[in-house]
Amino acid sequence: MKRAVYPGSFDPLTNGHLDIVQKAVRLFDEVTVAVLHNPEKQPLFSVAERVALAAEALADVPGVRVDSFTGLLADYARRVQADAVVRGIRGTQDVASELPMAQMNARLNPEVTTVFFATDVHSADISSTLVRQIAKFGGDVSGLVPPNVAAALAKRFAAATEGGH
Ligand code: PNS
């Protein structure tokens, strides 16, 4: 039984994240999408909302569970007895930021290995940050996120602009 943890902010989950999950379930028996609760950041969606959106979008993918964590990823991985941490790589910038994290996580928890998946070329330009910006100004995010996430974004920003601001 090989377990992988796929950690992230997932604010919100994108088609790029879905692509990585789909690749990971082919190699691991169980993949846990682990939503980071970072008390220092003000996310668009709460942890509970991000978990619910991810769970809904991934309902049809066997071998996936969705969880949340706070604190160090290395400690969370130890707690859930993960064999691997999964991260997606869109380009060289991701390598530059991901490699030090992977190396530090290996130092903090030698039981866990980080495995990088190359993002599909069609998802390489997708990030949660860009999706939030596009949705905020009424742009079309339907090709960038699962339908339930697109609906949640539309609702969130419709609520935010009520009153004519
Ligand atoms: O989706 P993101 O924001 O790129 O994910 C970043 C994440 C959650 C993987 C990273 O910030 C993380 O692991 N945070 C938990 C705190 C931690 O362990 N920090 C030390 C990393 S070496």
Backbone and ligand atoms as CSV (ligand in chain L), in Angstrom:
chain,resi,resn,atom,element,x,y,z
A,1,MET,N,N,0.854,-1.201,0.000
A,1,MET,CA,C,0.000,0.000,0.000
A,1,MET,C,C,0.881,1.239,0.000
A,2,LYS,N,N,0.884,1.959,-1.087
A,2,LYS,CA,C,1.696,3.177,-1.180
A,2,LYS,C,C,0.786,4.402,-1.094
A,3,ARG,N,N,1.123,5.242,-0.106
A,3,ARG,CA,C,0.288,6.430,0.134
A,3,ARG,C,C,1.030,7.701,-0.260
A,4,ALA,N,N,0.304,8.569,-0.946
A,4,ALA,CA,C,0.877,9.871,-1.299
A,4,ALA,C,C,0.005,10.989,-0.743
A,5,VAL,N,N,0.680,12.061,-0.370
A,5,VAL,CA,C,-0.009,13.270,0.052
A,5,VAL,C,C,0.246,14.333,-1.005
A,6,TYR,N,N,-0.815,14.979,-1.461
A,6,TYR,CA,C,-0.685,16.068,-2.429
A,6,TYR,C,C,-1.115,17.348,-1.704
A,7,PRO,N,N,-0.133,18.080,-1.173
A,7,PRO,CA,C,-0.472,19.265,-0.369
A,7,PRO,C,C,-0.582,20.522,-1.219
A,8,GLY,N,N,-1.309,21.491,-0.716
A,8,GLY,CA,C,-1.395,22.765,-1.419
A,8,GLY,C,C,-2.391,23.685,-0.749
A,9,SER,N,N,-2.465,24.894,-1.306
A,9,SER,CA,C,-3.457,25.850,-0.798
A,9,SER,C,C,-4.816,25.571,-1.434
A,10,PHE,N,N,-4.810,25.155,-2.693
A,10,PHE,CA,C,-6.038,24.808,-3.415
A,10,PHE,C,C,-7.109,25.893,-3.238
A,11,ASP,N,N,-6.696,27.141,-3.479
A,11,ASP,CA,C,-7.600,28.291,-3.277
A,11,ASP,C,C,-7.859,29.016,-4.584
A,12,PRO,N,N,-8.600,28.415,-5.506
A,12,PRO,CA,C,-9.277,27.122,-5.405
A,12,PRO,C,C,-8.533,26.040,-6.212
A,13,LEU,N,N,-9.077,24.810,-6.138
A,13,LEU,CA,C,-8.603,23.697,-6.971
A,13,LEU,C,C,-8.798,24.057,-8.451
A,14,THR,N,N,-7.787,23.774,-9.270
A,14,THR,CA,C,-7.860,24.074,-10.709
A,14,THR,C,C,-7.779,22.779,-11.529
A,15,ASN,N,N,-7.949,22.935,-12.841
A,15,ASN,CA,C,-7.779,21.771,-13.725
A,15,ASN,C,C,-6.331,21.283,-13.706
A,16,GLY,N,N,-5.399,22.184,-13.403
A,16,GLY,CA,C,-3.998,21.769,-13.265
A,16,GLY,C,C,-3.827,20.817,-12.089
A,17,HIS,N,N,-4.488,21.121,-10.975
A,17,HIS,CA,C,-4.444,20.218,-9.819
A,17,HIS,C,C,-5.082,18.867,-10.171
A,18,LEU,N,N,-6.228,18.924,-10.888
A,18,LEU,CA,C,-6.907,17.670,-11.269
A,18,LEU,C,C,-5.981,16.789,-12.102
A,19,ASP,N,N,-5.256,17.425,-13.008
A,19,ASP,CA,C,-4.315,16.708,-13.870
A,19,ASP,C,C,-3.269,15.964,-13.019
A,20,ILE,N,N,-2.746,16.642,-12.001
A,20,ILE,CA,C,-1.722,16.022,-11.150
A,20,ILE,C,C,-2.322,14.862,-10.343
A,21,VAL,N,N,-3.531,15.067,-9.813
A,21,VAL,CA,C,-4.177,13.992,-9.042
A,21,VAL,C,C,-4.371,12.762,-9.930
A,22,GLN,N,N,-4.854,13.006,-11.152
A,22,GLN,CA,C,-5.105,11.879,-12.056
A,22,GLN,C,C,-3.818,11.124,-12.386
A,23,LYS,N,N,-2.726,11.832,-12.485
A,23,LYS,CA,C,-1.437,11.164,-12.722
A,23,LYS,C,C,-1.009,10.394,-11.471
A,24,ALA,N,N,-1.207,11.002,-10.315
A,24,ALA,CA,C,-0.735,10.393,-9.059
A,24,ALA,C,C,-1.491,9.103,-8.721
A,25,VAL,N,N,-2.797,9.065,-8.995
A,25,VAL,CA,C,-3.556,7.858,-8.636
A,25,VAL,C,C,-3.140,6.646,-9.481
A,26,ARG,N,N,-2.471,6.900,-10.596
A,26,ARG,CA,C,-1.995,5.766,-11.400
A,26,ARG,C,C,-0.759,5.124,-10.768
A,27,LEU,N,N,-0.068,5.866,-9.928
A,27,LEU,CA,C,1.166,5.341,-9.318
A,27,LEU,C,C,1.026,4.998,-7.842
A,28,PHE,N,N,0.037,5.594,-7.177
A,28,PHE,CA,C,-0.123,5.360,-5.744
A,28,PHE,C,C,-1.478,4.729,-5.462
A,29,ASP,N,N,-1.539,3.914,-4.377
A,29,ASP,CA,C,-2.804,3.264,-4.013
A,29,ASP,C,C,-3.786,4.272,-3.437
A,30,GLU,N,N,-3.233,5.228,-2.694
A,30,GLU,CA,C,-4.097,6.238,-2.077
A,30,GLU,C,C,-3.436,7.608,-2.201
A,31,VAL,N,N,-4.201,8.579,-2.661
A,31,VAL,CA,C,-3.688,9.952,-2.772
A,31,VAL,C,C,-4.574,10.848,-1.917
A,32,THR,N,N,-3.949,11.520,-0.957
A,32,THR,CA,C,-4.686,12.455,-0.115
A,32,THR,C,C,-4.391,13.876,-0.556
A,33,VAL,N,N,-5.425,14.544,-1.025
A,33,VAL,CA,C,-5.308,15.974,-1.335
A,33,VAL,C,C,-5.402,16.691,0.010
A,34,ALA,N,N,-4.316,17.355,0.398
A,34,ALA,CA,C,-4.244,17.950,1.741
A,34,ALA,C,C,-4.232,19.471,1.636
A,35,VAL,N,N,-5.336,20.061,2.058
A,35,VAL,CA,C,-5.517,21.512,1.962
A,35,VAL,C,C,-4.851,22.176,3.159
A,36,LEU,N,N,-3.934,23.095,2.862
A,36,LEU,CA,C,-3.214,23.774,3.951
A,36,LEU,C,C,-4.079,24.841,4.605
A,37,HIS,N,N,-4.186,24.744,5.924
A,37,HIS,CA,C,-4.786,25.822,6.708
A,37,HIS,C,C,-3.642,26.693,7.203
A,38,ASN,N,N,-3.500,27.869,6.576
A,38,ASN,CA,C,-2.415,28.772,6.948
A,38,ASN,C,C,-3.008,29.996,7.652
A,39,PRO,N,N,-2.910,30.043,8.987
A,39,PRO,CA,C,-3.541,31.139,9.733
A,39,PRO,C,C,-2.985,32.509,9.363
A,40,GLU,N,N,-1.823,32.551,8.703
A,40,GLU,CA,C,-1.222,33.848,8.339
A,40,GLU,C,C,-1.752,34.398,7.010
A,41,LYS,N,N,-2.501,33.581,6.280
A,41,LYS,CA,C,-2.994,34.025,4.970
A,41,LYS,C,C,-4.497,34.211,4.993
A,42,GLN,N,N,-4.982,35.164,4.190
A,42,GLN,CA,C,-6.419,35.413,4.071
A,42,GLN,C,C,-6.882,34.818,2.739
A,43,PRO,N,N,-7.350,33.568,2.733
A,43,PRO,CA,C,-7.723,32.941,1.463
A,43,PRO,C,C,-9.072,33.438,0.953
A,44,LEU,N,N,-9.338,33.172,-0.330
A,44,LEU,CA,C,-10.652,33.500,-0.891
A,44,LEU,C,C,-11.706,32.560,-0.325
A,45,PHE,N,N,-11.361,31.262,-0.276
A,45,PHE,CA,C,-12.281,30.249,0.258
A,45,PHE,C,C,-11.717,29.711,1.580
A,46,SER,N,N,-12.603,29.455,2.527
A,46,SER,CA,C,-12.177,28.888,3.810
A,46,SER,C,C,-11.657,27.467,3.594
A,47,VAL,N,N,-10.994,26.935,4.594
A,47,VAL,CA,C,-10.500,25.549,4.487
A,47,VAL,C,C,-11.665,24.597,4.211
A,48,ALA,N,N,-12.763,24.781,4.952
A,48,ALA,CA,C,-13.918,23.887,4.783
A,48,ALA,C,C,-14.464,23.991,3.354
A,49,GLU,N,N,-14.508,25.213,2.818
A,49,GLU,CA,C,-14.994,25.391,1.439
A,49,GLU,C,C,-14.034,24.745,0.438
A,50,ARG,N,N,-12.747,24.944,0.638
A,50,ARG,CA,C,-11.759,24.372,-0.288
A,50,ARG,C,C,-11.791,22.843,-0.253
A,51,VAL,N,N,-11.962,22.285,0.943
A,51,VAL,CA,C,-12.052,20.826,1.072
A,51,VAL,C,C,-13.306,20.327,0.359
A,52,ALA,N,N,-14.428,21.003,0.571
A,52,ALA,CA,C,-15.703,20.579,-0.037
A,52,ALA,C,C,-15.630,20.666,-1.562
A,53,LEU,N,N,-15.058,21.767,-2.078
A,53,LEU,CA,C,-14.953,21.926,-3.539
A,53,LEU,C,C,-14.063,20.840,-4.140
A,54,ALA,N,N,-12.950,20.551,-3.473
A,54,ALA,CA,C,-12.032,19.521,-3.979
A,54,ALA,C,C,-12.696,18.149,-3.920
A,55,ALA,N,N,-13.373,17.857,-2.814
A,55,ALA,CA,C,-14.018,16.544,-2.652
A,55,ALA,C,C,-15.079,16.343,-3.738
A,56,GLU,N,N,-15.829,17.398,-4.019
A,56,GLU,CA,C,-16.878,17.315,-5.037
A,56,GLU,C,C,-16.260,17.100,-6.426
A,57,ALA,N,N,-15.214,17.859,-6.716
A,57,ALA,CA,C,-14.587,17.770,-8.044
A,57,ALA,C,C,-13.890,16.424,-8.260
A,58,LEU,N,N,-13.486,15.792,-7.152
A,58,LEU,CA,C,-12.710,14.544,-7.252
A,58,LEU,C,C,-13.532,13.311,-6.904
A,59,ALA,N,N,-14.840,13.494,-6.738
A,59,ALA,CA,C,-15.707,12.403,-6.278
A,59,ALA,C,C,-15.608,11.158,-7.170
A,60,ASP,N,N,-15.373,11.374,-8.457
A,60,ASP,CA,C,-15.360,10.241,-9.394
A,60,ASP,C,C,-13.969,9.625,-9.567
A,61,VAL,N,N,-12.981,10.133,-8.870
A,61,VAL,CA,C,-11.623,9.590,-9.032
A,61,VAL,C,C,-11.341,8.600,-7.892
A,62,PRO,N,N,-11.216,7.297,-8.221
A,62,PRO,CA,C,-10.998,6.311,-7.164
A,62,PRO,C,C,-9.617,6.485,-6.532
A,63,GLY,N,N,-9.549,6.204,-5.235
A,63,GLY,CA,C,-8.253,6.238,-4.552
A,63,GLY,C,C,-7.870,7.611,-4.035
A,64,VAL,N,N,-8.803,8.565,-4.078
A,64,VAL,CA,C,-8.504,9.923,-3.613
A,64,VAL,C,C,-9.303,10.235,-2.360
A,65,ARG,N,N,-8.659,10.861,-1.393
A,65,ARG,CA,C,-9.382,11.445,-0.263
A,65,ARG,C,C,-8.925,12.882,-0.099
A,66,VAL,N,N,-9.738,13.662,0.569
A,66,VAL,CA,C,-9.410,15.080,0.769
A,66,VAL,C,C,-9.373,15.347,2.260
A,67,ASP,N,N,-8.342,16.060,2.687
A,67,ASP,CA,C,-8.139,16.328,4.111
A,67,ASP,C,C,-7.592,17.748,4.227
A,68,SER,N,N,-7.416,18.219,5.439
A,68,SER,CA,C,-6.747,19.509,5.629
A,68,SER,C,C,-5.688,19.341,6.703
A,69,PHE,N,N,-4.729,20.257,6.692
A,69,PHE,CA,C,-3.684,20.201,7.721
A,69,PHE,C,C,-3.202,21.607,8.028
A,70,THR,N,N,-2.572,21.713,9.192
A,70,THR,CA,C,-1.943,22.972,9.550
A,70,THR,C,C,-0.569,22.633,10.097
A,71,GLY,N,N,0.330,23.579,10.087
A,71,GLY,CA,C,1.690,23.299,10.576
A,71,GLY,C,C,2.559,22.750,9.468
A,72,LEU,N,N,3.553,21.972,9.854
A,72,LEU,CA,C,4.535,21.485,8.885
A,72,LEU,C,C,4.012,20.305,8.079
A,73,LEU,N,N,4.265,20.364,6.787
A,73,LEU,CA,C,3.894,19.257,5.898
A,73,LEU,C,C,4.618,17.973,6.311
A,74,ALA,N,N,5.878,18.095,6.706
A,74,ALA,CA,C,6.663,16.911,7.095
A,74,ALA,C,C,5.997,16.189,8.268
A,75,ASP,N,N,5.447,16.956,9.211
A,75,ASP,CA,C,4.770,16.351,10.375
A,75,ASP,C,C,3.447,15.707,9.959
A,76,TYR,N,N,2.718,16.399,9.077
A,76,TYR,CA,C,1.450,15.845,8.596
A,76,TYR,C,C,1.706,14.525,7.849
A,77,ALA,N,N,2.732,14.527,7.005
A,77,ALA,CA,C,3.058,13.315,6.226
A,77,ALA,C,C,3.407,12.156,7.156
A,78,ARG,N,N,4.092,12.470,8.230
A,78,ARG,CA,C,4.440,11.429,9.208
A,78,ARG,C,C,3.174,10.889,9.872
A,79,ARG,N,N,2.285,11.808,10.252
A,79,ARG,CA,C,1.040,11.434,10.937
A,79,ARG,C,C,0.186,10.499,10.090
A,80,VAL,N,N,0.114,10.743,8.789
A,80,VAL,CA,C,-0.743,9.918,7.929
A,80,VAL,C,C,0.052,8.791,7.252
A,81,GLN,N,N,1.304,8.632,7.695
A,81,GLN,CA,C,2.183,7.554,7.193
A,81,GLN,C,C,2.299,7.575,5.668
A,82,ALA,N,N,2.559,8.759,5.148
A,82,ALA,CA,C,2.703,8.887,3.696
A,82,ALA,C,C,4.083,8.397,3.255
A,83,ASP,N,N,4.118,7.784,2.094
A,83,ASP,CA,C,5.394,7.382,1.487
A,83,ASP,C,C,5.948,8.505,0.622
A,84,ALA,N,N,5.037,9.315,0.096
A,84,ALA,CA,C,5.474,10.346,-0.844
A,84,ALA,C,C,4.649,11.619,-0.706
A,85,VAL,N,N,5.300,12.712,-1.050
A,85,VAL,CA,C,4.616,13.989,-1.231
A,85,VAL,C,C,4.596,14.239,-2.735
A,86,VAL,N,N,3.441,14.582,-3.256
A,86,VAL,CA,C,3.300,14.837,-4.692
A,86,VAL,C,C,3.187,16.336,-4.936
A,87,ARG,N,N,3.917,16.822,-5.927
A,87,ARG,CA,C,3.781,18.222,-6.361
A,87,ARG,C,C,3.855,18.266,-7.878
A,88,GLY,N,N,3.187,19.231,-8.459
A,88,GLY,CA,C,3.208,19.410,-9.913
A,88,GLY,C,C,4.241,20.453,-10.303
A,89,ILE,N,N,4.860,20.238,-11.446
A,89,ILE,CA,C,5.864,21.174,-11.960
A,89,ILE,C,C,5.374,21.718,-13.306
A,90,ARG,N,N,5.136,23.046,-13.354
A,90,ARG,CA,C,4.663,23.667,-14.597
A,90,ARG,C,C,5.813,24.170,-15.459
A,91,GLY,N,N,6.910,24.500,-14.822
A,91,GLY,CA,C,8.052,25.052,-15.557
A,91,GLY,C,C,9.234,25.224,-14.625
A,92,THR,N,N,10.274,25.870,-15.146
A,92,THR,CA,C,11.518,25.960,-14.368
A,92,THR,C,C,11.344,26.773,-13.077
A,93,GLN,N,N,10.419,27.723,-13.102
A,93,GLN,CA,C,10.184,28.505,-11.873
A,93,GLN,C,C,9.705,27.613,-10.740
A,94,ASP,N,N,8.845,26.648,-11.101
A,94,ASP,CA,C,8.365,25.718,-10.075
A,94,ASP,C,C,9.512,24.863,-9.533
A,95,VAL,N,N,10.428,24.464,-10.411
A,95,VAL,CA,C,11.572,23.662,-9.948
A,95,VAL,C,C,12.359,24.462,-8.914
A,96,ALA,N,N,12.572,25.744,-9.227
A,96,ALA,CA,C,13.374,26.590,-8.343
A,96,ALA,C,C,12.745,26.731,-6.958
A,97,SER,N,N,11.433,26.791,-6.902
A,97,SER,CA,C,10.803,26.946,-5.588
A,97,SER,C,C,10.522,25.602,-4.915
A,98,GLU,N,N,10.265,24.575,-5.714
A,98,GLU,CA,C,9.876,23.277,-5.144
A,98,GLU,C,C,11.070,22.471,-4.622
A,99,LEU,N,N,12.210,22.597,-5.291
A,99,LEU,CA,C,13.355,21.774,-4.907
A,99,LEU,C,C,13.814,22.039,-3.465
A,100,PRO,N,N,13.981,23.302,-3.069
A,100,PRO,CA,C,14.382,23.538,-1.674
A,100,PRO,C,C,13.348,23.014,-0.675
A,101,MET,N,N,12.049,23.124,-1.021
A,101,MET,CA,C,11.015,22.601,-0.112
A,101,MET,C,C,11.119,21.086,0.000
A,102,ALA,N,N,11.318,20.425,-1.147
A,102,ALA,CA,C,11.426,18.961,-1.146
A,102,ALA,C,C,12.644,18.526,-0.320
A,103,GLN,N,N,13.747,19.246,-0.487
A,103,GLN,CA,C,14.966,18.879,0.240
A,103,GLN,C,C,14.811,19.130,1.732
A,104,MET,N,N,14.157,20.240,2.078
A,104,MET,CA,C,13.940,20.529,3.500
A,104,MET,C,C,12.969,19.524,4.111
A,105,ASN,N,N,11.920,19.173,3.365
A,105,ASN,CA,C,10.970,18.184,3.878
A,105,ASN,C,C,11.638,16.832,4.094
A,106,ALA,N,N,12.586,16.484,3.225
A,106,ALA,CA,C,13.313,15.216,3.373
A,106,ALA,C,C,14.192,15.249,4.626
A,107,ARG,N,N,14.715,16.433,4.929
A,107,ARG,CA,C,15.528,16.583,6.139
A,107,ARG,C,C,14.641,16.440,7.377
A,108,LEU,N,N,13.446,17.052,7.303
A,108,LEU,CA,C,12.542,17.033,8.457
A,108,LEU,C,C,11.869,15.674,8.641
A,109,ASN,N,N,11.657,14.975,7.533
A,109,ASN,CA,C,11.010,13.661,7.590
A,109,ASN,C,C,11.629,12.743,6.538
A,110,PRO,N,N,12.686,12.011,6.902
A,110,PRO,CA,C,13.394,11.171,5.932
A,110,PRO,C,C,12.558,10.004,5.411
A,111,GLU,N,N,11.405,9.773,6.037
A,111,GLU,CA,C,10.539,8.667,5.602
A,111,GLU,C,C,9.765,9.015,4.332
A,112,VAL,N,N,9.721,10.288,3.999
A,112,VAL,CA,C,8.884,10.709,2.883
A,112,VAL,C,C,9.737,11.261,1.730
A,113,THR,N,N,9.368,10.872,0.514
A,113,THR,CA,C,10.078,11.323,-0.691
A,113,THR,C,C,9.148,12.200,-1.509
A,114,THR,N,N,9.648,13.313,-1.992
A,114,THR,CA,C,8.810,14.147,-2.865
A,114,THR,C,C,8.924,13.642,-4.295
A,115,VAL,N,N,7.764,13.477,-4.921
A,115,VAL,CA,C,7.698,13.034,-6.317
A,115,VAL,C,C,7.073,14.156,-7.125
A,116,PHE,N,N,7.765,14.588,-8.163
A,116,PHE,CA,C,7.252,15.671,-9.011
A,116,PHE,C,C,6.604,15.092,-10.268
A,117,PHE,N,N,5.450,15.626,-10.581
A,117,PHE,CA,C,4.793,15.265,-11.839
A,117,PHE,C,C,4.838,16.474,-12.767
A,118,ALA,N,N,5.219,16.240,-14.008
A,118,ALA,CA,C,5.204,17.320,-14.991
A,118,ALA,C,C,3.757,17.607,-15.360
A,119,THR,N,N,3.365,18.845,-15.194
A,119,THR,CA,C,2.007,19.259,-15.547
A,119,THR,C,C,1.781,19.120,-17.046
A,120,ASP,N,N,0.595,18.707,-17.402
A,120,ASP,CA,C,0.221,18.651,-18.813
A,120,ASP,C,C,0.421,20.027,-19.451
A,121,VAL,N,N,0.857,20.039,-20.695
A,121,VAL,CA,C,1.152,21.307,-21.370
A,121,VAL,C,C,-0.084,22.225,-21.430
A,122,HIS,N,N,-1.260,21.619,-21.456
A,122,HIS,CA,C,-2.489,22.415,-21.529
A,122,HIS,C,C,-2.855,23.048,-20.177
A,123,SER,N,N,-2.183,22.614,-19.117
A,123,SER,CA,C,-2.477,23.173,-17.786
A,123,SER,C,C,-1.333,24.018,-17.257
A,124,ALA,N,N,-0.262,24.134,-18.040
A,124,ALA,CA,C,0.976,24.739,-17.516
A,124,ALA,C,C,0.814,26.216,-17.151
A,125,ASP,N,N,-0.169,26.893,-17.764
A,125,ASP,CA,C,-0.338,28.323,-17.473
A,125,ASP,C,C,-1.389,28.587,-16.401
A,126,ILE,N,N,-1.930,27.526,-15.821
A,126,ILE,CA,C,-3.017,27.712,-14.844
A,126,ILE,C,C,-2.442,27.816,-13.431
A,127,SER,N,N,-2.886,28.834,-12.712
A,127,SER,CA,C,-2.566,28.925,-11.285
A,127,SER,C,C,-3.803,29.432,-10.560
A,128,SER,N,N,-3.921,29.089,-9.288
A,128,SER,CA,C,-5.073,29.549,-8.504
A,128,SER,C,C,-5.090,31.070,-8.438
A,129,THR,N,N,-3.907,31.672,-8.361
A,129,THR,CA,C,-3.818,33.136,-8.272
A,129,THR,C,C,-4.430,33.788,-9.518
A,130,LEU,N,N,-4.048,33.296,-10.697
A,130,LEU,CA,C,-4.595,33.863,-11.939
A,130,LEU,C,C,-6.093,33.603,-12.042
A,131,VAL,N,N,-6.501,32.399,-11.647
A,131,VAL,CA,C,-7.932,32.064,-11.690
A,131,VAL,C,C,-8.729,33.032,-10.818
A,132,ARG,N,N,-8.218,33.326,-9.625
A,132,ARG,CA,C,-8.927,34.264,-8.729
A,132,ARG,C,C,-9.030,35.644,-9.375
A,133,GLN,N,N,-7.930,36.084,-9.997
A,133,GLN,CA,C,-7.935,37.410,-10.639
A,133,GLN,C,C,-8.943,37.463,-11.781
A,134,ILE,N,N,-8.927,36.434,-12.626
A,134,ILE,CA,C,-9.824,36.418,-13.790
A,134,ILE,C,C,-11.282,36.409,-13.321
A,135,ALA,N,N,-11.567,35.554,-12.343
A,135,ALA,CA,C,-12.941,35.433,-11.841
A,135,ALA,C,C,-13.394,36.739,-11.197
A,136,LYS,N,N,-12.485,37.378,-10.504
A,136,LYS,CA,C,-12.824,38.629,-9.807
A,136,LYS,C,C,-13.332,39.691,-10.783
A,137,PHE,N,N,-12.723,39.719,-11.980
A,137,PHE,CA,C,-13.118,40.735,-12.958
A,137,PHE,C,C,-14.069,40.185,-14.021
A,138,GLY,N,N,-14.715,39.075,-13.694
A,138,GLY,CA,C,-15.780,38.556,-14.543
A,138,GLY,C,C,-15.321,37.801,-15.776
A,139,GLY,N,N,-14.036,37.414,-15.824
A,139,GLY,CA,C,-13.526,36.662,-16.973
A,139,GLY,C,C,-13.994,35.212,-16.947
A,140,ASP,N,N,-13.800,34.529,-18.056
A,140,ASP,CA,C,-14.270,33.146,-18.215
A,140,ASP,C,C,-13.225,32.174,-17.660
A,141,VAL,N,N,-13.576,31.467,-16.603
A,141,VAL,CA,C,-12.639,30.497,-16.008
A,141,VAL,C,C,-13.079,29.058,-16.287
A,142,SER,N,N,-14.078,28.891,-17.173
A,142,SER,CA,C,-14.667,27.558,-17.357
A,142,SER,C,C,-13.656,26.525,-17.872
A,143,GLY,N,N,-12.636,26.945,-18.611
A,143,GLY,CA,C,-11.636,25.986,-19.086
A,143,GLY,C,C,-10.488,25.779,-18.112
A,144,LEU,N,N,-10.532,26.499,-17.002
A,144,LEU,CA,C,-9.399,26.481,-16.066
A,144,LEU,C,C,-9.673,25.725,-14.780
A,145,VAL,N,N,-10.948,25.599,-14.436
A,145,VAL,CA,C,-11.330,24.959,-13.167
A,145,VAL,C,C,-12.508,24.024,-13.404
A,146,PRO,N,N,-12.726,23.063,-12.485
A,146,PRO,CA,C,-13.906,22.205,-12.613
A,146,PRO,C,C,-15.188,23.044,-12.493
A,147,PRO,N,N,-16.311,22.539,-13.043
A,147,PRO,CA,C,-17.557,23.322,-13.055
A,147,PRO,C,C,-18.026,23.772,-11.665
A,148,ASN,N,N,-17.860,22.926,-10.654
A,148,ASN,CA,C,-18.343,23.334,-9.324
A,148,ASN,C,C,-17.509,24.493,-8.766
A,149,VAL,N,N,-16.222,24.527,-9.120
A,149,VAL,CA,C,-15.356,25.620,-8.672
A,149,VAL,C,C,-15.718,26.909,-9.417
A,150,ALA,N,N,-15.997,26.795,-10.724
A,150,ALA,CA,C,-16.404,27.969,-11.503
A,150,ALA,C,C,-17.679,28.566,-10.910
A,151,ALA,N,N,-18.607,27.700,-10.531
A,151,ALA,CA,C,-19.870,28.169,-9.941
A,151,ALA,C,C,-19.618,28.858,-8.599
A,152,ALA,N,N,-18.744,28.279,-7.800
A,152,ALA,CA,C,-18.439,28.862,-6.479
A,152,ALA,C,C,-17.747,30.214,-6.629
A,153,LEU,N,N,-16.880,30.340,-7.632
A,153,LEU,CA,C,-16.189,31.619,-7.877
A,153,LEU,C,C,-17.188,32.687,-8.306
A,154,ALA,N,N,-18.091,32.294,-9.221
A,154,ALA,CA,C,-19.082,33.248,-9.705
A,154,ALA,C,C,-19.934,33.750,-8.545
A,155,LYS,N,N,-20.323,32.828,-7.680
A,155,LYS,CA,C,-21.164,33.175,-6.536
A,155,LYS,C,C,-20.406,34.097,-5.572
A,156,ARG,N,N,-19.152,33.744,-5.310
A,156,ARG,CA,C,-18.349,34.534,-4.369
A,156,ARG,C,C,-18.176,35.964,-4.858
A,157,PHE,N,N,-17.872,36.124,-6.147
A,157,PHE,CA,C,-17.613,37.473,-6.644
A,157,PHE,C,C,-18.911,38.231,-6.939
A,158,ALA,N,N,-19.984,37.508,-7.214
A,158,ALA,CA,C,-21.282,38.177,-7.366
A,158,ALA,C,C,-21.681,38.772,-6.020
A,159,ALA,N,N,-21.453,38.010,-4.963
A,159,ALA,CA,C,-21.765,38.486,-3.612
A,159,ALA,C,C,-20.894,39.689,-3.259
A,160,ALA,N,N,-19.614,39.621,-3.691
A,160,ALA,CA,C,-18.667,40.688,-3.339
A,160,ALA,C,C,-19.008,41.997,-4.044
A,161,THR,N,N,-19.628,41.902,-5.257
A,161,THR,CA,C,-19.893,43.139,-6.004
A,161,THR,C,C,-21.318,43.632,-5.824
A,162,GLU,N,N,-22.098,42.917,-5.036
A,162,GLU,CA,C,-23.475,43.380,-4.774
A,162,GLU,C,C,-23.416,44.744,-4.110
A,163,GLY,N,N,-24.254,45.623,-4.560
A,163,GLY,CA,C,-24.214,46.980,-4.026
A,163,GLY,C,C,-23.514,47.929,-4.984
A,164,GLY,N,N,-23.060,47.387,-6.126
A,164,GLY,CA,C,-22.537,48.219,-7.194
A,164,GLY,C,C,-21.081,48.618,-7.095
A,165,HIS,N,N,-20.273,47.959,-6.238
A,165,HIS,CA,C,-18.850,48.314,-6.139
A,165,HIS,C,C,-17.999,47.590,-7.176
L,1,PNS,O1,O,-0.415,25.423,-3.279
L,1,PNS,P1,P,0.813,26.007,-2.667
L,1,PNS,O2,O,0.471,27.274,-1.914
L,1,PNS,O3,O,1.910,26.200,-3.677
L,1,PNS,O4,O,1.351,24.938,-1.583
L,1,PNS,C1,C,2.453,25.202,-0.749
L,1,PNS,C2,C,2.592,24.143,0.352
L,1,PNS,C3,C,1.271,23.980,1.087
L,1,PNS,C4,C,2.992,22.832,-0.232
L,1,PNS,C5,C,3.702,24.635,1.319
L,1,PNS,O5,O,3.490,25.975,1.635
L,1,PNS,C6,C,3.728,23.829,2.630
L,1,PNS,O6,O,4.084,22.673,2.627
L,1,PNS,N1,N,3.307,24.468,3.747
L,1,PNS,C7,C,3.231,23.853,5.039
L,1,PNS,C8,C,4.287,24.433,5.985
L,1,PNS,C9,C,5.619,23.758,5.774
L,1,PNS,O7,O,5.783,22.566,5.912
L,1,PNS,N2,N,6.624,24.586,5.430
L,1,PNS,C10,C,7.984,24.149,5.223
L,1,PNS,C11,C,8.206,23.636,3.808
L,1,PNS,S1,S,9.861,23.106,3.616
